[in-house]
Amino acid sequence: MEYVRNPIMCVIPPYMLDSIVEKGAGKARAAALKAIKQSNHLRIQRSAIQERPRGDYEVLVSGITAHTCKITRRVYDAEHSEDLPGSHARGEGDPPVKDPCVDEAYDGAGDTWGLYHDVYGRCSIDDRGMVIDQTVHFGEEFDNAFWNGEQMVYGDGDGELFARFTMDLDIIAHELTHGVTQYEAALRYWYQSGALNESFSDVFASLVKQYKLHQDVKKADWLIGANVLIGEEYALRSMKAPGTAFQGHPVIGDDPQPATMDDYQELPPWQDNGGVHINSGIPNQAFYLAAMEIGGYAWEKTGLIWYRTLCDKLGKDANFVRAAMATILVAKEEYGSGSLEEKAVQKAWKDVKVL
Amino acid sequence: MKIDFKQTGGFAGLTKAVTITNSEISGEEEDEINSMVNESEFFSIPEPSADTNPDEEQYFISIEMGGQTRNIYMARSKVPNELKPLISFLKKRAKYEKRSK
């Protein structure tokens, strides 16, 4: 599969486009004007292409900057060991192999790559065409999926509490987004910066699912892990109503996620790195509230605000207040001071009592 | 002898835990645990790294034995080889904690 994106829109920051329009001529000026028009909702302040291209990545065409971004996926099978990456199971362009874990990982990575590429102009995990590596059938009855700094890894689940972790597209998107975060804000994985890291993964996980299903904010279920936790009435997290994804579960009881700072949980570092999977409910709720207020397809405006915040506005130790201020600033930059979007983002963070 | 073990983190953010005291186990099991703790040199091994990759599990172990007490925690990928048999034993006994509001 090959995707070609508008080269100018993807790699030249807006101020440079403005300058080309002002001072340039001919094809360069026309291309820049077109890019500005197209990027009205997708203005991505990505820095110029970095020094070491990886994967299928070409630069410098016709005096401006261009590249072709191709997806490259490799799925491996750990065959129930914990050795990575395992044996090769499916490569880019290969037909389905009839192993649902392999095929779901392959397709899910494609859907996730697609949202990042088509909507935000991103070229894979590192924005430089990184090969997407994934391993399935990791460990024995392994109840988890994770990003190990280089690739995604999925267990098969124990078959009683959890099904296979490739079953939910949002889990695949969540893990891939940890890779994106690693190459962008690099949020430290503990306390509030860790909870933000988790939340960005949930946000883009939900957006990948909504984009795939073409759902607007009202149609989306805003659930994470609706299939992997066995039982039709259960999911792992709800962005719409944190703390309600599972209730009265016979094994794990009630969803502990807070929706506002009133219920923020102060936990020690040895407990889920200070509660990164617990307190992520608060920024998740803020995204949901902002998206509902802005309306439409959440990946368009609200998603862009969060994407630009992740890429351009946050440092590794950012906390909830910093994230709130940054998203408000991006909303203002993108849609104007006093815009509905700016007000919606501000109100969302106030409603969850971060501001 | 008392051992507290917790597994936290992971994509689901759930906790699995077990507490073992010598009053609850057979003499044979106690010998097995003593052997694993001694062979791991639990009370003297360097502090393992607690830096977890995103969604990776984290282990916390507290052991009181022979007048010594030590608490350590580590990422799943950073478990020292000496500790792997003990962690594996504890993971098999650990159960998901049921949370209630």
Chai-1 contact restraints between the chains, C-beta under 6 A:
chainA,res_idxA,chainB,res_idxB,connection_type,confidence,min_distance_angstrom,max_distance_angstrom,comment,restraint_id
A,N144,B,G10,contact,1.0,0.0,6.0,A-B,restraint_1
A,N144,B,F11,contact,1.0,0.0,6.0,A-B,restraint_2
A,A145,B,F11,contact,1.0,0.0,6.0,A-B,restraint_3
A,F146,B,N53,contact,1.0,0.0,6.0,A-B,restraint_4
A,F146,B,D55,contact,1.0,0.0,6.0,A-B,restraint_5
A,F146,B,E56,contact,1.0,0.0,6.0,A-B,restraint_6
A,W147,B,P54,contact,1.0,0.0,6.0,A-B,restraint_7
A,N148,B,N53,contact,1.0,0.0,6.0,A-B,restraint_8
A,G149,B,N53,contact,1.0,0.0,6.0,A-B,restraint_9
A,H178,B,P54,contact,1.0,0.0,6.0,A-B,restraint_10
A,Y189,B,P54,contact,1.0,0.0,6.0,A-B,restraint_11
A,L236,B,A12,contact,1.0,0.0,6.0,A-B,restraint_12
A,V251,B,Y96,contact,1.0,0.0,6.0,A-B,restraint_13
A,I252,B,L14,contact,1.0,0.0,6.0,A-B,restraint_14
A,I252,B,Y96,contact,1.0,0.0,6.0,A-B,restraint_15
A,G253,B,K98,contact,1.0,0.0,6.0,A-B,restraint_16
A,G253,B,R99,contact,1.0,0.0,6.0,A-B,restraint_17
A,G253,B,S100,contact,1.0,0.0,6.0,A-B,restraint_18
A,D254,B,R99,contact,1.0,0.0,6.0,A-B,restraint_19
A,D254,B,S100,contact,1.0,0.0,6.0,A-B,restraint_20
A,D254,B,K101,contact,1.0,0.0,6.0,A-B,restraint_21
A,P256,B,R99,contact,1.0,0.0,6.0,A-B,restraint_22
A,W270,B,F60,contact,1.0,0.0,6.0,A-B,restraint_23
A,W270,B,Y73,contact,1.0,0.0,6.0,A-B,restraint_24
A,Q271,B,T8,contact,1.0,0.0,6.0,A-B,restraint_25
A,D272,B,T8,contact,1.0,0.0,6.0,A-B,restraint_26
A,D272,B,G9,contact,1.0,0.0,6.0,A-B,restraint_27
A,D272,B,G13,contact,1.0,0.0,6.0,A-B,restraint_28
A,H277,B,G13,contact,1.0,0.0,6.0,A-B,restraint_29
